[in-house]
């Protein structure tokens, strides 16, 4: 994102790896349990988490 006056708001989900059964590849949510970004990385539904 290049604009300084815009933001991306992600859905908040507790433990998305348990609560999202079939995530779309590339889907991003904020994991409220782990307090970090969770990104779906594989076509088969596997997901990963990333924190700053």
N, CA, C and O atoms as CSV, one atom per row, in Angstrom:
chain,resi,resn,atom,element,x,y,z
A,1,UNK,N,N,0.836,-1.173,0.000
A,1,UNK,CA,C,0.000,0.000,0.000
A,1,UNK,C,C,0.881,1.236,0.000
A,1,UNK,O,O,1.760,1.389,0.848
A,2,UNK,N,N,0.642,2.085,-0.929
A,2,UNK,CA,C,1.466,3.274,-1.053
A,2,UNK,C,C,0.821,4.517,-0.464
A,2,UNK,O,O,1.527,5.446,-0.071
A,3,UNK,N,N,-0.503,4.556,-0.394
A,3,UNK,CA,C,-1.181,5.738,0.135
A,3,UNK,C,C,-1.026,5.813,1.646
A,3,UNK,O,O,-1.081,4.797,2.339
A,4,UNK,N,N,-0.833,7.020,2.146
A,4,UNK,CA,C,-0.672,7.214,3.592
A,4,UNK,C,C,-1.995,7.459,4.294
A,4,UNK,O,O,-2.037,7.538,5.522
A,5,UNK,N,N,-3.090,7.581,3.524
A,5,UNK,CA,C,-4.386,7.852,4.135
A,5,UNK,C,C,-5.371,6.697,3.973
A,5,UNK,O,O,-6.581,6.904,4.059
A,6,UNK,N,N,-4.867,5.478,3.740
A,6,UNK,CA,C,-5.706,4.297,3.578
A,6,UNK,C,C,-5.220,3.193,4.515
A,6,UNK,O,O,-4.060,3.174,4.925
A,7,UNK,N,N,-6.125,2.278,4.843
A,7,UNK,CA,C,-5.778,1.165,5.730
A,7,UNK,C,C,-6.478,-0.102,5.250
A,7,UNK,O,O,-7.503,-0.042,4.572
A,8,UNK,N,N,-5.914,-1.234,5.608
A,8,UNK,CA,C,-6.550,-2.511,5.327
A,8,UNK,C,C,-7.057,-3.065,6.661
A,8,UNK,O,O,-6.290,-3.207,7.613
A,9,UNK,N,N,-8.336,-3.371,6.719
A,9,UNK,CA,C,-8.929,-3.900,7.950
A,9,UNK,C,C,-9.205,-5.377,7.730
A,9,UNK,O,O,-9.961,-5.748,6.832
A,10,UNK,N,N,-8.588,-6.220,8.553
A,10,UNK,CA,C,-8.728,-7.670,8.416
A,10,UNK,C,C,-9.806,-8.201,9.355
A,10,UNK,O,O,-10.035,-7.630,10.421
A,11,UNK,N,N,-10.468,-9.288,8.967
A,11,UNK,CA,C,-11.397,-9.939,9.881
A,11,UNK,C,C,-10.632,-10.497,11.086
A,11,UNK,O,O,-9.492,-10.940,10.950
A,12,UNK,N,N,-11.259,-10.472,12.250
A,12,UNK,CA,C,-10.653,-11.022,13.469
A,12,UNK,C,C,-11.255,-12.389,13.737
A,12,UNK,O,O,-12.475,-12.546,13.778
A,13,UNK,N,N,-10.376,-13.390,13.922
A,13,UNK,CA,C,-10.820,-14.763,14.140
A,13,UNK,C,C,-9.975,-15.378,15.244
A,13,UNK,O,O,-8.748,-15.291,15.205
A,14,UNK,N,N,-10.611,-15.994,16.220
A,14,UNK,CA,C,-9.882,-16.723,17.267
A,14,UNK,C,C,-9.445,-18.070,16.695
A,14,UNK,O,O,-10.270,-18.823,16.178
A,15,UNK,N,N,-8.171,-18.371,16.784
A,15,UNK,CA,C,-7.596,-19.638,16.304
A,15,UNK,C,C,-8.090,-20.007,14.901
A,15,UNK,O,O,-8.782,-21.012,14.739
A,16,UNK,N,N,-7.746,-19.212,13.892
A,16,UNK,CA,C,-8.273,-19.476,12.547
A,16,UNK,C,C,-7.891,-20.845,11.987
A,16,UNK,O,O,-8.633,-21.401,11.177
A,17,UNK,N,N,-6.760,-21.395,12.396
A,17,UNK,CA,C,-6.369,-22.720,11.905
A,17,UNK,C,C,-7.337,-23.802,12.378
A,17,UNK,O,O,-7.397,-24.880,11.787
A,18,UNK,N,N,-8.098,-23.520,13.443
A,18,UNK,CA,C,-9.104,-24.462,13.938
A,18,UNK,C,C,-10.516,-24.078,13.489
A,18,UNK,O,O,-11.355,-24.954,13.282
A,19,UNK,N,N,-10.781,-22.802,13.342
A,19,UNK,CA,C,-12.142,-22.323,13.117
A,19,UNK,C,C,-12.495,-22.014,11.665
A,19,UNK,O,O,-13.671,-21.831,11.352
A,20,UNK,N,N,-11.518,-21.951,10.779
A,20,UNK,CA,C,-11.802,-21.761,9.354
A,20,UNK,C,C,-11.505,-23.090,8.671
A,20,UNK,O,O,-10.348,-23.487,8.530
A,21,UNK,N,N,-12.555,-23.763,8.256
A,21,UNK,CA,C,-12.419,-25.136,7.758
A,21,UNK,C,C,-11.765,-25.207,6.381
A,21,UNK,O,O,-10.915,-26.067,6.151
A,22,UNK,N,N,-12.140,-24.328,5.470
A,22,UNK,CA,C,-11.618,-24.392,4.106
A,22,UNK,C,C,-11.170,-22.998,3.672
A,22,UNK,O,O,-11.877,-22.346,2.905
A,23,UNK,N,N,-10.004,-22.521,4.145
A,23,UNK,CA,C,-9.573,-21.164,3.791
A,23,UNK,C,C,-9.141,-21.057,2.332
A,23,UNK,O,O,-8.558,-21.985,1.771
A,24,UNK,N,N,-9.436,-19.919,1.738
A,24,UNK,CA,C,-8.989,-19.661,0.366
A,24,UNK,C,C,-7.487,-19.375,0.377
A,24,UNK,O,O,-6.991,-18.757,1.319
A,25,UNK,N,N,-6.752,-19.813,-0.650
A,25,UNK,CA,C,-5.321,-19.511,-0.717
A,25,UNK,C,C,-5.087,-17.996,-0.663
A,25,UNK,O,O,-5.713,-17.237,-1.403
A,26,UNK,N,N,-4.191,-17.570,0.209
A,26,UNK,CA,C,-3.873,-16.157,0.346
A,26,UNK,C,C,-4.769,-15.405,1.319
A,26,UNK,O,O,-4.559,-14.214,1.551
A,27,UNK,N,N,-5.761,-16.073,1.890
A,27,UNK,CA,C,-6.657,-15.412,2.824
A,27,UNK,C,C,-5.888,-14.940,4.058
A,27,UNK,O,O,-5.054,-15.668,4.596
A,28,UNK,N,N,-6.177,-13.717,4.498
A,28,UNK,CA,C,-5.521,-13.158,5.679
A,28,UNK,C,C,-6.567,-12.791,6.719
A,28,UNK,O,O,-7.599,-12.201,6.397
A,29,UNK,N,N,-6.292,-13.148,7.977
A,29,UNK,CA,C,-7.127,-12.759,9.107
A,29,UNK,C,C,-6.209,-12.420,10.273
A,29,UNK,O,O,-5.040,-12.806,10.291
A,30,UNK,N,N,-6.754,-11.690,11.252
A,30,UNK,CA,C,-5.998,-11.426,12.470
A,30,UNK,C,C,-6.399,-12.478,13.495
A,30,UNK,O,O,-7.572,-12.583,13.856
A,31,UNK,N,N,-5.432,-13.254,13.962
A,31,UNK,CA,C,-5.658,-14.300,14.962
A,31,UNK,C,C,-5.703,-13.640,16.337
A,31,UNK,O,O,-4.674,-13.207,16.857
A,32,UNK,N,N,-6.914,-13.563,16.931
A,32,UNK,CA,C,-7.073,-12.885,18.212
A,32,UNK,C,C,-6.507,-13.698,19.372
A,32,UNK,O,O,-6.232,-13.139,20.434
A,33,UNK,N,N,-6.329,-14.994,19.195
A,33,UNK,CA,C,-5.750,-15.829,20.247
A,33,UNK,C,C,-4.238,-15.635,20.308
A,33,UNK,O,O,-3.680,-15.396,21.379
A,34,UNK,N,N,-3.580,-15.738,19.156
A,34,UNK,CA,C,-2.120,-15.597,19.083
A,34,UNK,C,C,-1.675,-14.141,18.938
A,34,UNK,O,O,-0.490,-13.833,19.061
A,35,UNK,N,N,-2.638,-13.245,18.675
A,35,UNK,CA,C,-2.357,-11.816,18.468
A,35,UNK,C,C,-1.332,-11.606,17.352
A,35,UNK,O,O,-0.323,-10.923,17.523
A,36,UNK,N,N,-1.634,-12.230,16.187
A,36,UNK,CA,C,-0.757,-12.102,15.035
A,36,UNK,C,C,-1.539,-12.333,13.748
A,36,UNK,O,O,-2.673,-12.809,13.774
A,37,UNK,N,N,-0.928,-11.994,12.642
A,37,UNK,CA,C,-1.511,-12.193,11.331
A,37,UNK,C,C,-1.450,-13.669,10.966
A,37,UNK,O,O,-0.425,-14.321,11.164
A,38,UNK,N,N,-2.554,-14.194,10.430
A,38,UNK,CA,C,-2.586,-15.571,9.939
A,38,UNK,C,C,-2.878,-15.520,8.447
A,38,UNK,O,O,-3.815,-14.847,8.018
A,39,UNK,N,N,-2.076,-16.232,7.652
A,39,UNK,CA,C,-2.206,-16.225,6.198
A,39,UNK,C,C,-2.337,-17.662,5.709
A,39,UNK,O,O,-1.526,-18.515,6.068
A,40,UNK,N,N,-3.348,-17.934,4.894
A,40,UNK,CA,C,-3.503,-19.247,4.277
A,40,UNK,C,C,-2.495,-19.347,3.143
A,40,UNK,O,O,-2.516,-18.531,2.222
A,41,UNK,N,N,-1.599,-20.356,3.203
A,41,UNK,CA,C,-0.484,-20.404,2.273
A,41,UNK,C,C,-0.572,-21.531,1.249
A,41,UNK,O,O,0.152,-21.488,0.254
A,42,UNK,N,N,-1.411,-22.521,1.441
A,42,UNK,CA,C,-1.404,-23.677,0.543
A,42,UNK,C,C,-2.774,-23.899,-0.085
A,42,UNK,O,O,-3.797,-23.500,0.471
A,43,UNK,N,N,-2.780,-24.531,-1.230
A,43,UNK,CA,C,-4.036,-24.840,-1.912
A,43,UNK,C,C,-4.833,-25.895,-1.164
A,43,UNK,O,O,-6.052,-25.974,-1.322
A,44,UNK,N,N,-4.163,-26.710,-0.350
A,44,UNK,CA,C,-4.844,-27.790,0.344
A,44,UNK,C,C,-5.464,-27.339,1.666
A,44,UNK,O,O,-6.033,-28.163,2.382
A,45,UNK,N,N,-5.371,-26.065,2.005
A,45,UNK,CA,C,-6.021,-25.567,3.209
A,45,UNK,C,C,-5.091,-25.367,4.389
A,45,UNK,O,O,-5.544,-24.951,5.456
A,46,UNK,N,N,-3.813,-25.648,4.233
A,46,UNK,CA,C,-2.875,-25.405,5.334
A,46,UNK,C,C,-2.729,-23.905,5.541
A,46,UNK,O,O,-2.874,-23.129,4.597
A,47,UNK,N,N,-2.445,-23.498,6.761
A,47,UNK,CA,C,-2.270,-22.058,7.011
A,47,UNK,C,C,-1.028,-21.833,7.846
A,47,UNK,O,O,-0.516,-22.745,8.496
A,48,UNK,N,N,-0.558,-20.610,7.815
A,48,UNK,CA,C,0.602,-20.235,8.599
A,48,UNK,C,C,0.322,-18.933,9.318
A,48,UNK,O,O,-0.611,-18.214,8.959
A,49,UNK,N,N,1.108,-18.622,10.318
A,49,UNK,CA,C,0.946,-17.382,11.065
A,49,UNK,C,C,2.202,-16.577,10.970
A,49,UNK,O,O,3.294,-17.117,10.798
A,50,UNK,N,N,2.044,-15.269,11.084
A,50,UNK,CA,C,3.184,-14.382,10.999
A,50,UNK,C,C,2.969,-13.238,11.975
A,50,UNK,O,O,1.878,-12.672,12.045
A,51,UNK,N,N,3.989,-12.902,12.715
A,51,UNK,CA,C,3.893,-11.768,13.633
A,51,UNK,C,C,5.043,-10.810,13.377
A,51,UNK,O,O,6.069,-11.183,12.809
A,52,UNK,N,N,4.853,-9.566,13.805
A,52,UNK,CA,C,5.921,-8.553,13.620
A,52,UNK,C,C,6.809,-8.506,14.812
A,52,UNK,O,O,7.758,-7.722,14.844
